[in-house]
Amino acid sequence: MNLHLTDNIELAPKFDGMLPDDTSLWTDRLVLSAVIWLSRKLDKPILKLTSRDYKDAGLELLTDYNGSAYDLNIKAFDALQHTITGWPGGKPGTGNFMRPARELPYPKRIIVFSPHPDDDVISMGGTIARLVKQGHEVHVAYETSGNIAVGDEEVTRFMHFINGFDQLFCKNTGSDNGSVISDMYLKVKEFLKNKKPGQPDSKDVLTIKGLIRRGEARTACSYNGIPLSRVHFLDLPFYNDSVKFEVVQPWLSR
């Protein structure tokens, strides 16, 4: 898969409580970051910040530079309002540079990273649906299988289904796949029957649970109009009780 991702990404500066002495470095993004920082620190809405609030925080130069606390608050509030849009990938043909997403190129190739299946639709399902509807090429990359979030009863249900499918459609046609399915069905059934509280799942059970999550993910993507060729399963070694911490630790330190 080649997504042709760019490495030219502009990150907004993060205000850390101190403004640079050189006012030429006071970009609109830095000023906005400072106002948001003060609002969070005082737990006050931006429009209710006062000159005293800025002065006590050592930011009185910001209000002087922008006219007044009122003017600065309005400027910050308007900037935040412009981050709200119904066109998350940019609206073509508008020429409006105030929108949060650039207009061109259009359509865009977009990749959504989901820690495990269902995080994408829970956190930004509406955004994904809009991006697809507005003509962008949307990919979803599931970082982990999410298999340990699947209950044993789901495994039992799916194994009953595949065993019944085997009985109805495979064995009646003389297919040789029946013995594999029957053997695995009995093996998993026996494991779950004797499984003790807190006992890790076997590799076979984890694989089945991963397949269940993959099926859920594919269904969600299909519902949103994303072709299955744009659904990617990375299977990174996280969120998996069959992997010891010593294996995961190097990934966490990167």
Accessible surface in RSA format (square Angstrom, percent):
REM  Atomic radii and reference values for relative SASA: ProtOr
REM  Chains: A
REM  Algorithm: Lee & Richards
REM  Probe-radius: 1.40
REM  Slices: 20
REM RES _ NUM      All-atoms   Total-Side   Main-Chain    Non-polar    All polar
REM                ABS   REL    ABS   REL    ABS   REL    ABS   REL    ABS   REL
RES MET A   1   140.57  72.8  49.92  33.0  90.65 215.8  65.08  55.3  75.49 100.0
RES ASN A   2   105.10  72.5  82.78  80.0  22.32  53.7  32.13  77.3  72.96  70.5
RES LEU A   3    15.20   8.5   9.39   6.7   5.82  14.6   9.39   6.6   5.82  15.7
RES HIS A   4   125.76  68.7  91.54  63.6  34.21  87.5  62.94  64.9  62.81  73.1
RES LEU A   5   109.53  61.0  77.16  55.2  32.38  81.4  78.87  55.4  30.66  82.5
RES THR A   6    84.55  60.1  65.74  66.6  18.81  44.8  62.50  83.9  22.05  33.3
RES ASP A   7   142.11  99.5 110.25 109.7  31.86  75.3  46.35 109.1  95.76  95.5
RES ASN A   8   131.25  90.5 111.09 107.4  20.17  48.6  25.53  61.4 105.72 102.2
RES ILE A   9   119.93  68.2  94.04  70.1  25.89  62.4  96.92  69.8  23.00  62.4
RES GLU A  10   137.59  79.0 109.68  83.0  27.90  66.4  48.21  93.2  89.38  73.0
RES LEU A  11   146.05  81.3 125.83  90.0  20.21  50.8 126.87  89.1  19.18  51.6
RES ALA A  12    65.90  60.6  42.95  66.3  22.95  52.2  42.95  60.5  22.95  60.8
RES PRO A  13    57.81  42.1  43.84  40.0  13.97  50.8  54.97  45.4   2.85  17.7
RES LYS A  14   186.38  90.9 160.51  98.5  25.87  61.6 104.79  94.3  81.59  86.9
RES PHE A  15     7.15   3.6   0.42   0.3   6.73  17.5   1.62   1.0   5.53  15.8
RES ASP A  16   118.43  83.0  85.19  84.8  33.24  78.6  40.84  96.1  77.59  77.4
RES GLY A  17    17.86  22.0   0.00   N/A  17.86  22.0   6.87  18.9  10.99  24.6
RES MET A  18   151.62  78.5 142.03  94.0   9.59  22.8 111.92  95.2  39.70  52.6
RES LEU A  19    28.13  15.7  11.28   8.1  16.84  42.3  11.67   8.2  16.46  44.3
RES PRO A  20    42.29  30.8  29.10  26.5  13.19  47.9  41.00  33.9   1.29   8.0
RES ASP A  21   148.58 104.1 117.76 117.2  30.82  72.9  43.59 102.6 104.99 104.7
RES ASP A  22    75.33  52.8  65.81  65.5   9.52  22.5  29.91  70.4  45.42  45.3
RES THR A  23    64.75  46.1  60.84  61.7   3.91   9.3  29.62  39.8  35.13  53.1
RES SER A  24    89.07  75.3  52.93  70.6  36.14  83.3  55.66 118.5  33.41  46.8
RES LEU A  25   100.67  56.1  95.09  68.0   5.58  14.0  95.88  67.3   4.79  12.9
RES TRP A  26    20.01   8.0   5.82   2.8  14.20  33.3   5.92   3.2  14.10  22.9
RES THR A  27    71.52  50.9  63.23  64.1   8.29  19.8  70.02  94.1   1.50   2.3
RES ASP A  28    99.92  70.0  90.70  90.3   9.21  21.8  29.29  68.9  70.62  70.4
RES ARG A  29   113.61  47.7 108.86  55.5   4.75  11.3  34.42  47.0  79.19  48.0
RES LEU A  30    18.19  10.1  18.19  13.0   0.00   0.0  18.19  12.8   0.00   0.0
RES VAL A  31     6.46   4.2   6.46   5.8   0.00   0.0   6.46   5.6   0.00   0.0
RES LEU A  32    35.81  19.9  34.38  24.6   1.43   3.6  35.59  25.0   0.22   0.6
RES SER A  33    22.91  19.4  16.66  22.2   6.24  14.4  11.51  24.5  11.40  16.0
RES ALA A  34     0.00   0.0   0.00   0.0   0.00   0.0   0.00   0.0   0.00   0.0
RES VAL A  35     0.00   0.0   0.00   0.0   0.00   0.0   0.00   0.0   0.00   0.0
RES ILE A  36    42.01  23.9  41.97  31.3   0.05   0.1  42.01  30.3   0.00   0.0
RES TRP A  37    70.00  28.1  64.15  31.1   5.85  13.7  47.85  25.5  22.15  35.9
RES LEU A  38     0.94   0.5   0.94   0.7   0.00   0.0   0.94   0.7   0.00   0.0
RES SER A  39    15.65  13.2  14.51  19.4   1.14   2.6   1.58   3.4  14.07  19.7
RES ARG A  40   193.47  81.2 168.93  86.1  24.55  58.4  61.15  83.6 132.32  80.2
RES LYS A  41   128.40  62.6  91.95  56.4  36.45  86.8  68.46  61.6  59.94  63.8
RES LEU A  42    66.66  37.1  46.65  33.4  20.01  50.3  50.55  35.5  16.11  43.4
RES ASP A  43   132.07  92.5 109.90 109.4  22.18  52.4  30.39  71.5 101.68 101.4
RES LYS A  44    62.89  30.7  58.17  35.7   4.71  11.2  42.13  37.9  20.76  22.1
RES PRO A  45    80.36  58.6  68.91  62.8  11.44  41.6  79.65  65.8   0.71   4.4
RES ILE A  46    19.59  11.2  14.84  11.1   4.76  11.5  14.84  10.7   4.76  12.9
RES LEU A  47    87.62  48.8  63.27  45.3  24.35  61.2  63.27  44.4  24.35  65.5
RES LYS A  48   137.96  67.3 127.67  78.3  10.29  24.5  78.12  70.3  59.84  63.7
RES LEU A  49     6.61   3.7   0.00   0.0   6.61  16.6   0.00   0.0   6.61  17.8
RES THR A  50    63.23  45.0  59.59  60.4   3.63   8.7  59.24  79.6   3.99   6.0
RES SER A  51    69.73  58.9  63.57  84.8   6.16  14.2  40.38  86.0  29.35  41.1
RES ARG A  52   147.10  61.8 141.61  72.2   5.49  13.1  52.53  71.8  94.57  57.3
RES ASP A  53    20.93  14.7  18.63  18.5   2.30   5.4   1.29   3.0  19.64  19.6
RES TYR A  54     0.00   0.0   0.00   0.0   0.00   0.0   0.00   0.0   0.00   0.0
RES LYS A  55   119.88  58.5 111.19  68.2   8.69  20.7  60.69  54.6  59.19  63.1
RES ASP A  56   103.79  72.7  65.37  65.1  38.42  90.9  34.44  81.1  69.35  69.2
RES ALA A  57    22.86  21.0   3.18   4.9  19.67  44.7   9.51  13.4  13.34  35.3
RES GLY A  58    53.61  66.1   0.00   N/A  53.61  66.1  28.19  77.4  25.42  56.9
RES LEU A  59     2.14   1.2   2.05   1.5   0.09   0.2   2.14   1.5   0.00   0.0
RES GLU A  60    70.18  40.3  70.15  53.1   0.03   0.1  27.26  52.7  42.93  35.0
RES LEU A  61   108.57  60.5 107.44  76.9   1.13   2.8 107.44  75.5   1.13   3.0
RES LEU A  62     0.00   0.0   0.00   0.0   0.00   0.0   0.00   0.0   0.00   0.0
RES THR A  63    11.20   8.0  10.75  10.9   0.45   1.1   3.63   4.9   7.57  11.4
RES ASP A  64   103.07  72.2  76.29  75.9  26.79  63.3  30.04  70.7  73.03  72.8
RES TYR A  65   128.87  60.2  96.67  55.0  32.21  83.8  68.31  51.3  60.56  74.7
RES ASN A  66    27.40  18.9   8.84   8.5  18.56  44.7   9.31  22.4  18.09  17.5
RES GLY A  67    58.14  71.7   0.00   N/A  58.14  71.7  28.59  78.5  29.55  66.2
RES SER A  68    43.24  36.5  37.61  50.2   5.62  13.0  39.05  83.2   4.18   5.9
RES ALA A  69     6.68   6.1   6.13   9.5   0.55   1.3   6.13   8.6   0.55   1.5
RES TYR A  70   154.04  71.9 148.09  84.3   5.95  15.5 112.38  84.5  41.65  51.3
RES ASP A  71    67.99  47.6  60.78  60.5   7.21  17.0  16.06  37.8  51.93  51.8
RES LEU A  72     0.56   0.3   0.55   0.4   0.01   0.0   0.56   0.4   0.00   0.0
RES ASN A  73     4.29   3.0   4.29   4.1   0.00   0.0   1.40   3.4   2.89   2.8
RES ILE A  74    60.66  34.5  60.66  45.2   0.00   0.0  60.66  43.7   0.00   0.0
RES LYS A  75    89.74  43.8  82.86  50.8   6.87  16.4  64.20  57.8  25.54  27.2
RES ALA A  76     3.65   3.4   0.90   1.4   2.75   6.3   3.56   5.0   0.09   0.2
RES PHE A  77    74.34  37.2  74.29  46.0   0.04   0.1  74.29  45.0   0.04   0.1
RES ASP A  78    60.84  42.6  60.81  60.5   0.04   0.1  17.90  42.1  42.94  42.8
RES ALA A  79    38.62  35.5  27.54  42.5  11.09  25.2  33.80  47.6   4.83  12.8
RES LEU A  80    58.92  32.8  56.80  40.6   2.12   5.3  57.17  40.1   1.75   4.7
RES GLN A  81    97.41  54.5  88.04  64.3   9.36  22.3  20.78  44.2  76.62  58.1
RES HIS A  82    78.16  42.7  72.13  50.1   6.03  15.4  52.42  54.0  25.74  30.0
RES THR A  83    79.28  56.4  60.86  61.7  18.43  43.9  47.35  63.6  31.93  48.3
RES ILE A  84   141.37  80.4 120.71  89.9  20.66  49.8 124.28  89.5  17.09  46.4
RES THR A  85    41.03  29.2   9.28   9.4  31.74  75.7  17.80  23.9  23.23  35.1
RES GLY A  86    28.74  35.4   0.00   N/A  28.74  35.4  17.67  48.5  11.07  24.8
RES TRP A  87    74.44  29.9  72.89  35.3   1.55   3.6  57.13  30.5  17.31  28.1
RES PRO A  88    39.81  29.0  19.08  17.4  20.73  75.4  22.30  18.4  17.51 108.8
RES GLY A  89     2.91   3.6   0.00   N/A   2.91   3.6   2.91   8.0   0.00   0.0
RES GLY A  90     0.22   0.3   0.00   N/A   0.22   0.3   0.22   0.6   0.00   0.0
RES LYS A  91    66.03  32.2  65.41  40.1   0.63   1.5  20.08  18.1  45.95  48.9
RES PRO A  92    45.46  33.1  32.72  29.8  12.74  46.3  32.86  27.1  12.60  78.3
RES GLY A  93    75.34  92.9   0.00   N/A  75.34  92.9  38.31 105.1  37.03  82.9
RES THR A  94    55.22  39.3  20.32  20.6  34.91  83.2  26.72  35.9  28.50  43.1
RES GLY A  95    43.70  53.9   0.00   N/A  43.70  53.9  25.48  69.9  18.22  40.8
RES ASN A  96    63.80  44.0  51.34  49.6  12.46  30.0  15.58  37.5  48.22  46.6
RES PHE A  97   194.20  97.2 162.82 100.8  31.38  81.7 168.07 101.9  26.12  74.8
RES MET A  98   116.37  60.3 106.93  70.8   9.43  22.5  74.81  63.6  41.56  55.1
RES ARG A  99    71.01  29.8  57.17  29.1  13.84  32.9  10.87  14.9  60.14  36.4
RES PRO A 100    69.29  50.5  23.70  21.6  45.59 165.7  36.04  29.8  33.25 206.6
RES ALA A 101    23.15  21.3  15.39  23.8   7.76  17.6  20.81  29.3   2.34   6.2
RES ARG A 102   158.24  66.4 140.84  71.8  17.40  41.4  68.03  93.0  90.21  54.7
RES GLU A 103    37.54  21.6  31.29  23.7   6.25  14.9   9.95  19.2  27.59  22.5
RES LEU A 104   118.39  65.9 109.65  78.4   8.74  22.0 109.90  77.2   8.49  22.8
RES PRO A 105    77.52  56.5  73.00  66.5   4.53  16.4  77.31  63.8   0.21   1.3
RES TYR A 106    86.40  40.3  57.42  32.7  28.98  75.4  37.11  27.9  49.29  60.8
RES PRO A 107    79.97  58.3  63.84  58.2  16.13  58.6  63.93  52.8  16.04  99.7
RES LYS A 108    22.82  11.1  19.34  11.9   3.48   8.3  22.66  20.4   0.17   0.2
RES ARG A 109   100.49  42.2  75.13  38.3  25.36  60.4  15.59  21.3  84.90  51.5
RES ILE A 110    35.59  20.3  32.62  24.3   2.97   7.2  35.59  25.6   0.00   0.0
RES ILE A 111    32.38  18.4  13.61  10.1  18.77  45.2  13.61   9.8  18.77  50.9
RES VAL A 112     9.46   6.2   6.03   5.5   3.44   8.3   9.46   8.2   0.00   0.0
RES PHE A 113   111.21  55.6  87.94  54.5  23.27  60.5  87.94  53.3  23.27  66.6
RES SER A 114     0.86   0.7   0.00   0.0   0.86   2.0   0.86   1.8   0.00   0.0
RES PRO A 115    71.51  52.1  69.06  63.0   2.45   8.9  71.01  58.6   0.50   3.1
RES HIS A 116    35.45  19.4  35.45  24.6   0.00   0.0  19.83  20.4  15.62  18.2
RES PRO A 117     1.39   1.0   1.39   1.3   0.00   0.0   1.39   1.2   0.00   0.0
RES ASP A 118    56.61  39.7  50.47  50.2   6.14  14.5  24.87  58.5  31.74  31.7
RES ASP A 119    35.39  24.8  34.23  34.1   1.16   2.7  10.88  25.6  24.51  24.4
RES ASP A 120     4.94   3.5   2.66   2.7   2.28   5.4   2.28   5.4   2.66   2.7
RES VAL A 121    54.25  35.7  39.98  36.2  14.27  34.4  40.16  34.9  14.09  38.2
RES ILE A 122   133.83  76.2 101.84  75.9  31.99  77.1 108.46  78.1  25.37  68.8
RES SER A 123    90.02  76.1  51.62  68.9  38.40  88.5  48.76 103.8  41.26  57.8
RES MET A 124    61.45  31.8  55.27  36.6   6.18  14.7  35.71  30.4  25.74  34.1
RES GLY A 125    15.10  18.6   0.00   N/A  15.10  18.6  10.63  29.2   4.47  10.0
RES GLY A 126    54.71  67.5   0.00   N/A  54.71  67.5  41.80 114.7  12.91  28.9
RES THR A 127    48.66  34.6  44.00  44.6   4.66  11.1  13.98  18.8  34.68  52.4
RES ILE A 128     1.40   0.8   1.40   1.0   0.00   0.0   1.40   1.0   0.00   0.0
RES ALA A 129    39.67  36.5  35.13  54.2   4.54  10.3  36.17  50.9   3.50   9.3
RES ARG A 130   121.98  51.2 121.22  61.8   0.76   1.8  22.62  30.9  99.36  60.2
RES LEU A 131     7.07   3.9   7.07   5.1   0.00   0.0   7.07   5.0   0.00   0.0
RES VAL A 132    36.17  23.8  26.15  23.7  10.02  24.1  26.15  22.7  10.02  27.2
RES LYS A 133   183.46  89.5 149.34  91.6  34.11  81.2 101.07  91.0  82.39  87.8
RES GLN A 134    22.32  12.5  13.86  10.1   8.46  20.1  15.10  32.2   7.21   5.5
RES GLY A 135    42.14  52.0   0.00   N/A  42.14  52.0  28.46  78.1  13.68  30.6
RES HIS A 136     8.29   4.5   0.00   0.0   8.29  21.2   0.30   0.3   7.98   9.3
RES GLU A 137    46.43  26.7  44.68  33.8   1.75   4.2  13.57  26.2  32.86  26.8
RES VAL A 138     1.70   1.1   0.55   0.5   1.15   2.8   0.55   0.5   1.15   3.1
RES HIS A 139    13.59   7.4  13.59   9.4   0.00   0.0  13.55  14.0   0.04   0.0
RES VAL A 140     0.29   0.2   0.29   0.3   0.00   0.0   0.29   0.3   0.00   0.0
RES ALA A 141     0.61   0.6   0.61   0.9   0.00   0.0   0.61   0.9   0.00   0.0
RES TYR A 142     0.97   0.5   0.51   0.3   0.46   1.2   0.10   0.1   0.87   1.1
RES GLU A 143    48.30  27.7  48.30  36.5   0.00   0.0   3.56   6.9  44.74  36.5
RES THR A 144     8.05   5.7   6.76   6.8   1.29   3.1   6.54   8.8   1.51   2.3
RES SER A 145    22.34  18.9  16.44  21.9   5.90  13.6  17.48  37.2   4.87   6.8
RES GLY A 146     0.04   0.0   0.00   N/A   0.04   0.0   0.00   0.0   0.04   0.1
RES ASN A 147     8.02   5.5   8.02   7.7   0.00   0.0   0.00   0.0   8.02   7.7
RES ILE A 148    66.25  37.7  40.08  29.9  26.17  63.1  41.17  29.6  25.08  68.1
RES ALA A 149    58.55  53.8  20.24  31.2  38.31  87.1  30.13  42.4  28.42  75.3
RES VAL A 150    10.68   7.0   3.63   3.3   7.05  17.0   7.53   6.5   3.16   8.6
RES GLY A 151    27.69  34.1   0.00   N/A  27.69  34.1  21.95  60.2   5.74  12.8
RES ASP A 152    45.32  31.7  41.37  41.2   3.95   9.3  20.88  49.1  24.44  24.4
RES GLU A 153   122.64  70.4 112.26  84.9  10.38  24.7  65.26 126.2  57.37  46.8
RES GLU A 154    49.92  28.7  49.92  37.8   0.00   0.0  20.24  39.1  29.69  24.2
RES VAL A 155     0.00   0.0   0.00   0.0   0.00   0.0   0.00   0.0   0.00   0.0
RES THR A 156    53.72  38.2  51.30  52.0   2.41   5.8  42.13  56.6  11.59  17.5
RES ARG A 157   137.44  57.7 132.22  67.4   5.22  12.4  64.20  87.7  73.24  44.4
RES PHE A 158    78.79  39.4  75.73  46.9   3.06   8.0  76.79  46.6   2.00   5.7
RES MET A 159    16.09   8.3  16.09  10.6   0.00   0.0   7.85   6.7   8.24  10.9
RES HIS A 160    96.16  52.6  86.87  60.4   9.29  23.8  62.85  64.8  33.31  38.8
RES PHE A 161   135.64  67.9 125.25  77.6  10.39  27.0 134.40  81.5   1.25   3.6
RES ILE A 162    61.91  35.2  61.91  46.1   0.00   0.0  61.91  44.6   0.00   0.0
RES ASN A 163    27.15  18.7  27.15  26.2   0.00   0.0   0.16   0.4  26.99  26.1
RES GLY A 164    27.65  34.1   0.00   N/A  27.65  34.1  27.26  74.8   0.39   0.9
RES PHE A 165    87.45  43.8  82.81  51.3   4.64  12.1  85.48  51.8   1.97   5.6
RES ASP A 166     0.00   0.0   0.00   0.0   0.00   0.0   0.00   0.0   0.00   0.0
RES GLN A 167    80.26  44.9  73.93  54.0   6.33  15.1  28.70  61.1  51.56  39.1
RES LEU A 168   116.15  64.7 106.53  76.2   9.62  24.2 106.53  74.8   9.62  25.9
RES PHE A 169   118.39  59.2 108.80  67.4   9.58  24.9 110.08  66.7   8.31  23.8
RES CYS A 170    17.33  13.1  16.65  18.6   0.67   1.6   0.67   1.7  16.65  18.0
RES LYS A 171    95.15  46.4  73.28  45.0  21.87  52.1  47.63  42.9  47.52  50.6
RES ASN A 172   114.82  79.2  77.93  75.3  36.89  88.8  25.47  61.3  89.36  86.4
RES THR A 173   103.45  73.6  66.00  66.9  37.45  89.2  69.19  92.9  34.26  51.8
RES GLY A 174    61.81  76.2   0.00   N/A  61.81  76.2  36.31  99.6  25.50  57.1
RES SER A 175    42.02  35.5  21.08  28.1  20.94  48.2  24.25  51.6  17.77  24.9
RES ASP A 176   130.64  91.5 111.46 110.9  19.18  45.4  40.45  95.2  90.19  90.0
RES ASN A 177    90.77  62.6  90.33  87.3   0.44   1.1  11.24  27.0  79.53  76.9
RES GLY A 178     2.46   3.0   0.00   N/A   2.46   3.0   2.36   6.5   0.10   0.2
RES SER A 179    69.92  59.1  59.45  79.3  10.47  24.1  47.13 100.4  22.80  31.9
RES VAL A 180   103.41  68.0  98.79  89.4   4.62  11.1 102.29  88.9   1.11   3.0
RES ILE A 181    33.07  18.8  30.03  22.4   3.04   7.3  33.07  23.8   0.00   0.0
RES SER A 182    21.05  17.8  20.73  27.7   0.33   0.7  20.51  43.7   0.54   0.8
RES ASP A 183    92.94  65.1  86.22  85.8   6.72  15.9  29.54  69.5  63.40  63.2
RES MET A 184    65.39  33.9  63.64  42.1   1.75   4.2  64.27  54.6   1.12   1.5
RES TYR A 185    25.82  12.1  25.58  14.6   0.24   0.6  15.08  11.3  10.74  13.2
RES LEU A 186   108.64  60.5 104.52  74.8   4.12  10.4 104.98  73.7   3.65   9.8
RES LYS A 187   124.50  60.7 114.22  70.1  10.28  24.5  80.58  72.5  43.92  46.8
RES VAL A 188     2.85   1.9   2.09   1.9   0.76   1.8   2.85   2.5   0.00   0.0
RES LYS A 189   114.11  55.7 107.39  65.9   6.72  16.0  66.80  60.1  47.31  50.4
RES GLU A 190    96.31  55.3  95.41  72.2   0.91   2.2  42.98  83.1  53.33  43.5
RES PHE A 191    44.59  22.3  36.51  22.6   8.08  21.0  43.55  26.4   1.04   3.0
RES LEU A 192    32.32  18.0  15.43  11.0  16.89  42.5  15.69  11.0  16.63  44.8
RES LYS A 193   162.02  79.0 125.66  77.1  36.36  86.6  82.51  74.3  79.52  84.7
RES ASN A 194    80.45  55.5  67.78  65.5  12.67  30.5  32.49  78.2  47.96  46.4
RES LYS A 195    53.61  26.2  30.22  18.5  23.38  55.7  17.11  15.4  36.49  38.9
RES LYS A 196   141.13  68.8 138.60  85.0   2.53   6.0  98.40  88.6  42.73  45.5
RES PRO A 197   141.77 103.3 106.79  97.3  34.97 127.1 119.77  98.9  21.99 136.7
RES GLY A 198    83.48 102.9   0.00   N/A  83.48 102.9  44.67 122.6  38.80  86.9
RES GLN A 199    67.38  37.7  55.24  40.4  12.14  28.9  24.86  52.9  42.52  32.2
RES PRO A 200    81.16  59.2  73.58  67.1   7.58  27.6  76.44  63.1   4.72  29.3
RES ASP A 201    15.42  10.8   5.65   5.6   9.78  23.1   0.34   0.8  15.09  15.0
RES SER A 202    37.21  31.4  26.70  35.6  10.52  24.2  34.44  73.3   2.77   3.9
RES LYS A 203   173.38  84.6 163.97 100.6   9.41  22.4 108.13  97.3  65.24  69.5
RES ASP A 204    36.43  25.5  34.31  34.1   2.12   5.0   4.57  10.8  31.86  31.8
RES VAL A 205     0.31   0.2   0.31   0.3   0.00   0.0   0.31   0.3   0.00   0.0
RES LEU A 206     9.49   5.3   8.84   6.3   0.65   1.6   8.97   6.3   0.52   1.4
RES THR A 207    76.09  54.1  65.86  66.8  10.23  24.4  58.33  78.3  17.76  26.8
RES ILE A 208    23.72  13.5  23.72  17.7   0.00   0.0  23.72  17.1   0.00   0.0
RES LYS A 209     7.93   3.9   7.93   4.9   0.00   0.0   0.00   0.0   7.93   8.4
RES GLY A 210     8.17  10.1   0.00   N/A   8.17  10.1   8.17  22.4   0.00   0.0
RES LEU A 211   108.66  60.5  99.97  71.5   8.69  21.9 100.27  70.4   8.40  22.6
RES ILE A 212     9.97   5.7   4.57   3.4   5.40  13.0   8.38   6.0   1.60   4.3
RES ARG A 213    11.08   4.7  11.08   5.6   0.00   0.0   4.61   6.3   6.46   3.9
RES ARG A 214    61.94  26.0  61.94  31.6   0.00   0.0   4.58   6.3  57.36  34.8
RES GLY A 215    31.68  39.1   0.00   N/A  31.68  39.1  30.36  83.3   1.32   3.0
RES GLU A 216    86.34  49.6  74.92  56.7  11.42  27.2  46.16  89.3  40.18  32.8
RES ALA A 217     2.82   2.6   0.00   0.0   2.82   6.4   2.82   4.0   0.00   0.0
RES ARG A 218    87.69  36.8  87.48  44.6   0.20   0.5  24.30  33.2  63.39  38.4
RES THR A 219    95.60  68.0  89.49  90.7   6.11  14.6  67.92  91.2  27.68  41.9
RES ALA A 220    27.27  25.1  19.10  29.5   8.17  18.6  26.10  36.8   1.17   3.1
RES CYS A 221     2.71   2.1   1.21   1.4   1.50   3.5   1.49   3.8   1.22   1.3
RES SER A 222    63.90  54.0  43.79  58.4  20.12  46.3  34.85  74.2  29.05  40.7
RES TYR A 223   198.78  92.8 167.18  95.1  31.60  82.2 127.40  95.7  71.38  88.0
RES ASN A 224    24.56  16.9  14.99  14.5   9.57  23.0   4.56  11.0  20.00  19.3
RES GLY A 225    46.37  57.2   0.00   N/A  46.37  57.2  31.46  86.3  14.91  33.4
RES ILE A 226     5.42   3.1   1.98   1.5   3.44   8.3   3.13   2.3   2.29   6.2
RES PRO A 227    61.23  44.6  48.40  44.1  12.83  46.6  60.82  50.2   0.41   2.5
RES LEU A 228    94.18  52.4  78.89  56.4  15.29  38.4  79.21  55.6  14.97  40.3
RES SER A 229    93.33  78.9  61.61  82.2  31.72  73.1  58.50 124.6  34.83  48.8
RES ARG A 230    71.48  30.0  71.48  36.4   0.00   0.0   3.48   4.8  68.00  41.2
RES VAL A 231    14.81   9.7   1.13   1.0  13.68  33.0   1.13   1.0  13.68  37.1
RES HIS A 232    27.79  15.2  23.96  16.7   3.84   9.8  14.65  15.1  13.14  15.3
RES PHE A 233    40.53  20.3  13.98   8.7  26.55  69.1  13.98   8.5  26.55  76.0
RES LEU A 234    71.34  39.7  48.89  35.0  22.45  56.4  52.81  37.1  18.54  49.9
RES ASP A 235    77.12  54.0  54.33  54.1  22.80  53.9  30.09  70.8  47.04  46.9
RES LEU A 236    46.78  26.1  40.22  28.8   6.56  16.5  40.54  28.5   6.25  16.8
RES PRO A 237    30.42  22.2  25.21  23.0   5.22  19.0  30.42  25.1   0.00   0.0
RES PHE A 238    49.25  24.6  46.87  29.0   2.38   6.2  47.67  28.9   1.59   4.5
RES TYR A 239    94.61  44.2  74.65  42.5  19.96  51.9  60.00  45.1  34.61  42.7
RES ASN A 240    37.64  26.0  27.08  26.2  10.56  25.4   1.14   2.7  36.51  35.3
RES ASP A 241    72.61  50.9  43.81  43.6  28.79  68.1  36.56  86.1  36.04  35.9
RES SER A 242    64.24  54.3  29.73  39.7  34.51  79.5  26.78  57.0  37.45  52.5
RES VAL A 243    41.13  27.1  25.31  22.9  15.82  38.1  28.64  24.9  12.49  33.9
RES LYS A 244   152.35  74.3 143.79  88.2   8.56  20.4  93.37  84.0  58.98  62.8
RES PHE A 245   117.67  58.9 108.66  67.3   9.00  23.4 111.68  67.7   5.99  17.1
RES GLU A 246   120.17  69.0 108.25  81.9  11.92  28.4  63.67 123.1  56.50  46.1
RES VAL A 247    80.74  53.1  73.10  66.2   7.64  18.4  78.35  68.1   2.38   6.5
RES VAL A 248    20.61  13.6  20.61  18.7   0.00   0.0  20.61  17.9   0.00   0.0
RES GLN A 249    94.72  53.0  94.52  69.1   0.20   0.5  18.04  38.4  76.68  58.2
RES PRO A 250    68.44  49.9  61.18  55.8   7.26  26.4  67.07  55.4   1.38   8.6
RES TRP A 251    87.24  35.0  76.45  37.0  10.79  25.3  62.41  33.3  24.82  40.3
RES LEU A 252   110.05  61.3  80.41  57.5  29.64  74.5  84.31  59.2  25.74  69.3
RES SER A 253    95.05  80.3  54.17  72.3  40.88  94.2  49.76 106.0  45.29  63.5
RES ARG A 254   206.41  86.7 138.35  70.5  68.06 162.1  90.93 124.3 115.48  70.0
END  Absolute sums over single chains surface
CHAIN  1 A    16389.6      12998.2       3391.4       9808.0       6581.6
END  Absolute sums over all chains
TOTAL         16389.6      12998.2       3391.4       9808.0       6581.6
